[in-house]
Amino acid sequence: MSKMRGQMKKILAVVAASVAANAVSAQSGVTLFGIADAGIEFNNNAGRNGDSVVRLVSGNQSGSRWGLRGVEDLGSGLKAVFYLESGFDIDTGNSAQGGRLFGRGAYVGLDSHYGSLLFGRQQTAMREFGNIYDPNAIADRYGILSIAPEFGARADNAVKYVGKFGRLTAQAFYSFQANGSEVAGSNVFGRNFGAFVNYASGPFALGVAYDDAHVGTPSNQAPVLRRVSVAGTYAVSDAKVYVGYRLAKAYDGAMLPGAQEANAGSNLYWLGLAYKLTQAFSLTGTAYYQDFRQTGSDPWQFVLTGDYLLSKRTDLYASVSYALNKDNSALGVNGFNSGSGTSAVFNVQPGKNQAGAVMGVRHRF
């Protein structure tokens, strides 16, 4: 009898170990994910002659991408995590983010009850903030990225902490060199750091973000851009209101995007409304206004987007935008004198206005 009891104990131990192993395995794994987004865009008043252009474009509401995310349960609430995300242009098949293999993100780290500690190429605090408080959710075309590209920034060589404390989420990052390699004897060159604190309770959310970016060279490390932003949202039934403000200042010869001279300062304001008309169809309207200090070159941008869900993973969209310039301001619907970001042929000339429209399809996997 005692021998049988011993065998039963061994069997129960094996079963218990197997169940425990399966439980751990269920919390570990690798996930493939991505977005494919493409559409047809029209812009007027483009280029030196103010011509119109029609083209196929990739990454309109969301940048086209594929990626891998993984987690391994290490026990006692500790997990190892990694994230690899590659952007690409679906119209050409080329890699985005300057040809980087994992330009949208690449990091490894640990996650626990105390928060996450991550190492690699990561989103800055301003981008994390914009993902929540830009009504257009950091759309690659027509949105806050056109008038304030820092909301799309990522940082190389970065250490980031993310912690959740009830309704409050806090994160901070430090990049030793935000866009390149460290240089011996130039410890400030390319340095970037910032923080983002977010509070959400029921229909209300409020966030504050700060960013400090050294944008000089190894021989001139002084130029720096400092930005702070605050915004809030409030949801009522099928409507959601967005209100935001960002203060920016350039120092020691640095240039703000869209500014007419070095060491400029600016105030950016935005107001947006998202409304869900049906379970499948929603509309979002936003107005952005940037006031460059001590100058009359203060542009507006207006965006209206309609989105129709064909399924949980596939939607059709249409977006229109109008950039209104004053004096020597040169804001196009896709950015300050940048058009697509790769060629001057889509630039809007200083003081001119530009209209744009894009229709497309987006699929998530």
N, C-alpha and C positions, 0 to 999 in steps of 0.2 A: 504493500500500500504506500509506504513512504517513497519507494522508487517511482511509483506512478505519479505521486504528488510532485516529485522533483521534475519529472518529464513535463507535467502540465505547466509547472512554473516556467520552464524553459520555453515551451510553446507560447505561453502568454507574453513572455518577455520579447520573443521574436515578433509576435503580432504587434505589440505595443511599439517596438522600434520601427516596424514597417509603417504603421500609421503615422508615427512622428515624422518619419522621412518623407512620406507622401504629403504631409501637411506643410513641411518646409518647401518641398518641391513645388507645391501649388502656389507658393508666394514668390517663387523665383522663375525667371525666364527672360526671353528676348522678344520684343515686339517690332515688327516692321510697320511703318506708317508713312503717309505722304499725302500730297495734294497736287493735282494737275489742274491748272487754270490757264485758259487762253481765250482771246476774244478779238474783235475787230474794233479799232479805234479811229476816230476822226478828230483832227485838230485844225483850227483855222489860224491865220496870222502867224505862221511858223516860218522861221528862217529869215535871212536878210531881206528877202523880197516880200515877206508877209504872205506867202502862199499857203494853201491848204494841203493836208496830207491824210491819206487813208492807209492803214497798215494792220497787219496781224501782230498782236502783242501777247506776250506771256506774262503771267503773274500780275493780275489786275486787282482783284479783291484779296487774293492771297498769293504770295510768291510760290511758284511751283517748286516742289521739294520731295525728297524721300529721306527716310532716316531709320535709325535703329535706337531703341531704348531698352535698357536691361536692368534687372534687379536680382540680387542674390540675398536671401535671408541668412544672416550670420548668427541668428539667435539672440535672445535677451533684448529684442527690440532694435537690434542693429542690422542695417542692410548696406550692402555695396550697390552703387548705382553707376550707370554710365549712359551717355547720350551722344549720338552722332547724327547730324542733320546736314544734308547736302542740297543746296539750291541749284536749279537749272532753268534754262530758258526752253520752254517746250516747243517754241516755234523753230528753234535751230538745233536744239540738243546740246548746246554749249553749257558749261558750268557757269553759275552765277558767282557773285561775291568775288570778282576778280580772278576767276578760275580756280578757286580753292576747292578741294575735294569735299571738305565739311565746313564750308564757310558760314553756314547758319548757326552752327554750334558743335562743340566737341569738348566733352568734359567727363571726368570720372570723380567719384567722391563717396562719402558715407552719409547715411541718413539714420537718425535716431529720434527718440522722444524729445531730444533737446534741439532738434533742427537738422539741417543739411549743410555739409561743408563740401564744396565743389571746386575742382581745379581744371582749368582749361580755357577755351574760347567760349565766352558767355555773353548774354544780353546785359547791357548796362542798366542801371537803375531807371534812367529816363525811358528806355524801351519797355521795361516791365511796367512802369507807370502808364505809358501810352497804350499798351495792350488793353488796359482796363478803362482808361478815361478819354481816349479818342473815340468819338462816336462811330468813326469808320474803321475802328479796330486795326489801326496801322496798315490800311490798305496800301499796296504797293503803288497804286495809281489813284490819284485824286483823294487827298486827305491831308493829315497833319504833316506827313513826310515831305510834301511839296513845299510847305512854308517854313517848316522847322525840322530838317533832316536828322537832328540829334536824337529824335524820338525813335529812330531806327537803328541806333548805334549798337555795336557789339565790341567787346574788348578781348584781345589776345592775352595770354599769360596772366590770367585773372584767377584770384581766389575769391570765392563768394560764400557768404553765410545766409541761409534762409531759415527763419524760425516762425512758428505759428503759436500764438498765445491767445486762445479763445477766439474772439472776433478780430483780434489784431494780428497782422502779418508784418514782419520786419525783415529787411534784408540789407546787406551791405557788401560791397565788392572793392577789391583793390587790384589794379592791373599794373604790373611792373613795366610793361611796354604795350600800349593798347593796339598798335598796328605795325608790328614788325619785331625786331630783335633788340635785346638790351645792348647797350654800348658801354664798355668799361670806362669809368670815370665820368659818365653822363647819366647819373642815377635818376635825374628828374625828366630827362628826355622821354617823351611819349607816355609819361605816367598818367593814369586815369583812376579816379576813385569816386564813389558815390554811395547813396543810401536811399531807400524807399520804405516808407511806412504806410500801411493801408488799414483802414478800419471799415468793416462792413457789418451792418445790423439791419435785418429785415429789408425794407425797400431802399435804405439809405447807405451810401458808401462815401468815404472821404479819404483822399490820398495826398501825400506830400513826398516829393523826390528832389534830390540834390545831385549835381554832377560837377566834377572839377577835372578838366582835361588839359594837359600840357600839349600844345600843338606846334612846338618849335622844332629845332634841329639839334643834333649833338653839339654844334658849336654855338647855338643860341637857344638855350633851354627855357628862356623866360616867358615867351608868349603862352597865354593860358586863357581858356574860356570857362566861365563859371555860370551855371544855370540852376535855378530853383523853380519848381512848379507845384501848384496846388490845384486840385480839382475835386468835384463831387458829382454824384449821380443820385437821382431819386426816381423810383419806379412807382407808377400808379396804374393799376389794371394792366392794359396792353401797351402803355406808353412809358418811355424812359427819357428823362431829361438829363443832359450833360452840361456842366459849366466848368470852364477851366481857365487858368492863367499861368504864364511862364515868364519869368524875368531872366534876362541874359545880359552878360557883360563881358567884353573882351579887354584884355590887359596886355601891356608891353608889346604892342605891335600885332596882336592876334586879330583875325578877321571873322566877324560873324557872317554866316551865309546870308546873302542878300544885302548886306550893309554896303554903303558907299565909301567908307573909309575905315581905317584900323581903329581899334580901341572904342568901338561903338557899343551902345547899349540898346536894348529893345524890350518892349512889352508885347507879349502875344496873348490874345484873348480868343476864346472860342465858346460857342453856344450851339448845342445840337439837340435834336429830338428824334428818337427812334419809336416807330409805332407799328405794332403788329395788327394788320387789318384782318387777316385770317390766319388759320394755323399754318398755311403755306406761304403767304405773301406778306412782306414787311417793307416799310419805307423808312429811310433815314435822311434827314436834312441837317446840314451843318454850315455855319458861317465862321470863318477864321479871319482875324484882323491882327496885323503886326504893326506896331508903332515904333519906328526907329527914332531914337532921341535926337533932337536938334537937327532934324531934316524933315522934309515933306514927302519923302519917298516911302509912303506907308501903304502897303498893298492889302487887298481883301482877296479871299478865295471862298467861293460858294460851291457846295457839293450836294447833290441829290442822288440817292441810290435806291433802286428797287430790287428786291431779291425774292425769287420764287423757288420753293423747295419742290423738286420732283420726287425726292426720297430723303431719307436721313443723311445720305452721303453725297447727293448730287443736286445742284441748284443752277438756275439760270439767273443772270443779273444784268442790269442796265444802269449805268452811272453817267451823269452829266456834271460838268464843272465849268466855272467861269472865274478867271483871274482878272481882277480889276487893279490896275496900276496907277500910281500918281507920280508926277515929276519923272525922276530917272529910275524908278523901280522897274525891275525886269522879272517879275514873277510869272512863270508859265503854269499851266495846269499840272505839269509834272515836275515843277521845281524852278528855282531861280536860275534863269539863263542856262538851263541844263538839258531841257527836253527829256530825252530818254536816259540821260546820264552818260551816254557814250559818244554823242556827236552833237555839233552845234547846229545841225540842219533843222532842229525843232525849236531852237531858241526863239523867244519872243523879244522883240526889240524894246529898249528902254522906253517907258511911258506908254507902250501899247498894251492892249488887253488881249486875252486869248480865251476861246471857248473850246471845250473838248467833250467828247462822248465816247463811251465804250460799251459794247454788249458782248457777253461771253458765257461760258459754261465752266463750272468748277466741280471737280470730283475729289472726294476724300477717300483714302483707303488706309 
